[in-house]
Amino acid sequence: MTEEKLTFMPVIGIEIHIQLKTNSKIFCSCSTDCESAAPNTNICPVCMGLPGALPFLNRQVVQQGMLAGMALNGTLRSSTLFFRKSYFYPDLPKGFQTSQCDLPIMENGWIEVQDSEGNPKKIRIHHLHLEEDVGRLQHSTVDGRLEGADTSFVDYNRSGLALAEIVSEPDVASAREAVEFVTNLRRRVRYSGASDVDLEKGMMRFDANVSLKCSDGRRGDKVEVKNMNSFRALERAIDYEIARQTKILSQGESVLQETRHWNDARGVTTGSRTKEFYRKFIVEPDLPPLVVDSEWEARVRAMLPEMPEEKMARYIRDLALSEDAAAILTDSREVAEYFEACVAAGGAPVRTANWVLTDVLRCVNEGCSISAFPVSPKVLADLVTRIEEERFSTTQARAVFDHIVETGSSLAEAVKLCGVTEGGFTGSDLAEKVRGVLEANPDVLEEILSGKDTKGKKVKFLQGLVMKETRGSAKMPDVEVAVALALEVAKGNSGGSSGS
Amino acid sequence: MQLYELTVQETVQGVRSKKFSASEVFEASMAQAVACESRLSALITLTVEKGREQACAIDAKIARGEDPGPLAGVPVVLKDNICTRGVRTTAASTVLGHWSPPYDATVWGLLQDAGALLLGKGNMDEFAMGNTCGSSSFGYTANPWDLTRVPGGSSGGSAAATAAGYAPFALGTDTGGSIRQPASFCGIHGMKPTYGAVSRYGVIAYGSSLDQVGPFARTIEDLALVMQVLARHDFRDSTSVAGKGLDFSLAPAALKGKRVALVKDFEGFSLAGPIQEAKKRVLAVLKEEGAEIVEVELPTVARYAVACYYAIALSEASTNLGRYDGVRLGYTTGSSTDVREMFEEVRSQGFGFEVKSRIIAGTCLTDSSRSEEYYIAATKVRALIAREFEQAFKKADFILQPVTPELPAKIGDAHEDAIKGYESDLYTLPVNLAGLPGLTFYVGHSENGLPVGLQLLGPRWSDAELLSAGLVLEGYLGKPRIATGGVSE
């Protein structure tokens, strides 16, 4: 009797919550600034769910949702509703969450990733819907310690922040694909301007539905894993869950359909015993249907910038950049826009790209902001052009660039302070520098004139000094000619004087 | 004539022309309220200081020669589900404790700007769930025409206060008849505006898609004056409709040549004798005024409106009342050790029997296994009902119908059978399902001294036309008198 080894194929769907970038909350005019605000200061009767308060929909939220939906290649619904999703929890002020759930603003989107063989693969997105965030619970002892908490506080500053919930189809086959999916998705959403998707600030959170298909035809039940706040956590949680379910199914047992919680510190998922009471949503009677007409959709579509993949293809095709260079430049919309502004200001694309990839990104990685970069695109384009036209050497240009980054000075000032001369040293300027060097080194001159410099070493030495004096602004052939000329003159002078 | 007996119009004229001051009016109203209150219990809170302050401010404005507003110096009673900043607002429920709202309902803001003075907060059925005032956790309100009878509900306190002369007008809310039914029981006029005409912001919700704020008064002209102040768009209420610009200057002879319909499907239903008499009298008036009496059919309304209404109202109510959990405000027990226990204690002790029944029913109606059969089905029936009314209003300008099948019941006798109680709202609640305006107008008194009113309905946004028609009827039938039942002999 032969025993075939069982294989398991993961079937994964991802749910993503993204905090949309808006000035005010989804159903009231409270500020969305939760970073600097003291607890329960950005609140009002609406987001506190006080008796009698009613929601009014912030149209900026809808617009951001539309932008995100477009960035995910989806189609927008022209008419949607909000629903009430009822449950009891202290962070939920109204006893229900107002959400578009059943009638989302966007459907049928997709994001491209590479499958395990490196071929392009579309991960389908079922829908994107708008909803409100809840408050935050803080457990603490009376003396403020968290250990052995016996008191809970609720901060409603986040209550009513606008969220987009994005639900993928179960098209994801591995933790790696999941990470690529959310990375690409995040990049496109950031590009669209719909959200800052700052993971550190909790603006993007993940849940994963994981099940396994067994080679013997069995199909494990779906497990929902919640509470992942980083790419790394998403990857680890999925890998953990695949391993856990594989073990269960390998032993011939069945996976329990449940919601599990990812514990990042321990690196495990744990089952939650509470059973949620399932209630059908009712239509939110306080909000009329949301209508997105074609005119509004067109207006928002016009705001959608070129997406990273399309940009990358264009850089390779039209600007002759390498694939690597194009990929790095388009990773962030701000960097890409900086680069494009440089090119628009006349910078030669390939050389500009090199400058952005090395010098600009070095500064950005050190903490310099690209949106307020001290070297403006116009100045960088100017520097690049001077190099192209051989008016500046690369060394000169870099000195000027570094000076501007450090001091924030203007181009003219930087050029002056770095002592480089626009257009290089030629003719009388160069002759002047050579005369100075000869005058400062009479002993070397004497040696040359007396014919001791048989190997030309001393002449090379003088040429080097001249180059140094011009801070690299002169070209070597010019310097060679100028030094030779000056030596001729000196020889004539010394001969004349000795003869007199 | 005492100052408290004046109408809204007379009070404003007197105050503006300095015949008497706002403070004098307020004190007269206060005295009348205090004299009646021990018998009627129409108010949950009497706002002496607030009202006096406002009266002084109006008098100061007039002294400075400023415009004191279209309702200058007029005392008002607000149903206690309308939020008043700094003044306890209870919805007649224990669960709200001594909550004092940090904000004003839009309607109260509008009345204040117009110069009205807060006399008190009216008793009501808890969370507006009821039609007798009997579910209030503050006890019964008595009918000012017969202290042994109910004033109706849920806005019974506002209606009784207006009838007894506490104030020339009051505000109520109407989810399934809660203005029109107590107006009829207390012998005054009451108006339920078109859904979306008056802001609901700051009004504690029962059934959000049905709730509407409206006035009680003792003259049709007073209703019009108040409606002119209330009916305006409010961005805070997304269901409030912009750009309607309703004009409540009333037209004379508004019934001449108009088609007034009776509903054929209601004709076989039993109706108390005095109400039948009232109907005959009004039909005679209509004919004399040159109106044409027609008949319309509302079969879906007659058969399904009650079931449809309760399915929708209770589904919405069960979600609206989810917020009373003891976390942010209101009743707390202080004894619970975890949050689940706290929710259970607050909700089981804070809500009364009727409210708990309706929350549980609403939760069941929206449960995933039944939702399709009940909540979703009801929303479809509701659309049919709205369409049926639309069709009917192609054949008629107004519909005339009873408010209730019976006159006010004895306190304690009322609706021991809950379903029978629900069914007695048959004539009022279809109006809310279709979002229509409805006017209860006073017709007269029965032989044993109980007031009788009838309802006139119109298509959406015909609010002003309804009041114009009501004015014509009032010309024949007479204005409501102040009830004397509340005053001790």
HADDOCK unambig.tbl for C-alpha pairs under 7 A between the chains (distance, minus, plus):
assign (segid A and resid 51 and name CA) (segid B and resid 204 and name CA) 5.23 0.50 0.50
assign (segid A and resid 52 and name CA) (segid B and resid 201 and name CA) 5.94 0.50 0.50
assign (segid A and resid 52 and name CA) (segid B and resid 202 and name CA) 3.91 0.50 0.50
assign (segid A and resid 52 and name CA) (segid B and resid 203 and name CA) 4.40 0.50 0.50
assign (segid A and resid 52 and name CA) (segid B and resid 204 and name CA) 4.00 0.50 0.50
assign (segid A and resid 52 and name CA) (segid B and resid 205 and name CA) 5.98 0.50 0.50
assign (segid A and resid 53 and name CA) (segid B and resid 201 and name CA) 5.75 0.50 0.50
assign (segid A and resid 53 and name CA) (segid B and resid 202 and name CA) 5.30 0.50 0.50
assign (segid A and resid 54 and name CA) (segid B and resid 201 and name CA) 5.90 0.50 0.50
assign (segid A and resid 54 and name CA) (segid B and resid 236 and name CA) 6.67 0.50 0.50
assign (segid A and resid 54 and name CA) (segid B and resid 237 and name CA) 6.13 0.50 0.50
assign (segid A and resid 56 and name CA) (segid B and resid 236 and name CA) 6.05 0.50 0.50
assign (segid A and resid 56 and name CA) (segid B and resid 237 and name CA) 6.76 0.50 0.50
assign (segid A and resid 56 and name CA) (segid B and resid 238 and name CA) 5.69 0.50 0.50
assign (segid A and resid 86 and name CA) (segid B and resid 319 and name CA) 6.58 0.50 0.50
assign (segid A and resid 90 and name CA) (segid B and resid 327 and name CA) 6.38 0.50 0.50
assign (segid A and resid 93 and name CA) (segid B and resid 323 and name CA) 6.09 0.50 0.50
assign (segid A and resid 94 and name CA) (segid B and resid 322 and name CA) 6.31 0.50 0.50
assign (segid A and resid 94 and name CA) (segid B and resid 323 and name CA) 4.40 0.50 0.50
assign (segid A and resid 95 and name CA) (segid B and resid 319 and name CA) 6.99 0.50 0.50
assign (segid A and resid 95 and name CA) (segid B and resid 322 and name CA) 4.44 0.50 0.50
assign (segid A and resid 95 and name CA) (segid B and resid 323 and name CA) 4.67 0.50 0.50
assign (segid A and resid 96 and name CA) (segid B and resid 319 and name CA) 6.88 0.50 0.50
assign (segid A and resid 278 and name CA) (segid B and resid 368 and name CA) 6.48 0.50 0.50
assign (segid A and resid 279 and name CA) (segid B and resid 366 and name CA) 6.32 0.50 0.50
assign (segid A and resid 279 and name CA) (segid B and resid 367 and name CA) 4.71 0.50 0.50
assign (segid A and resid 279 and name CA) (segid B and resid 368 and name CA) 5.10 0.50 0.50
assign (segid A and resid 280 and name CA) (segid B and resid 366 and name CA) 5.51 0.50 0.50
assign (segid A and resid 280 and name CA) (segid B and resid 367 and name CA) 5.53 0.50 0.50
assign (segid A and resid 280 and name CA) (segid B and resid 368 and name CA) 4.61 0.50 0.50
assign (segid A and resid 280 and name CA) (segid B and resid 371 and name CA) 6.48 0.50 0.50
assign (segid A and resid 285 and name CA) (segid B and resid 208 and name CA) 5.89 0.50 0.50
assign (segid A and resid 285 and name CA) (segid B and resid 209 and name CA) 5.34 0.50 0.50
assign (segid A and resid 286 and name CA) (segid B and resid 208 and name CA) 6.54 0.50 0.50
assign (segid A and resid 286 and name CA) (segid B and resid 238 and name CA) 6.47 0.50 0.50
assign (segid A and resid 286 and name CA) (segid B and resid 239 and name CA) 6.32 0.50 0.50
assign (segid A and resid 287 and name CA) (segid B and resid 238 and name CA) 5.75 0.50 0.50
assign (segid A and resid 287 and name CA) (segid B and resid 239 and name CA) 6.54 0.50 0.50
assign (segid A and resid 288 and name CA) (segid B and resid 238 and name CA) 6.71 0.50 0.50
assign (segid A and resid 288 and name CA) (segid B and resid 239 and name CA) 6.35 0.50 0.50
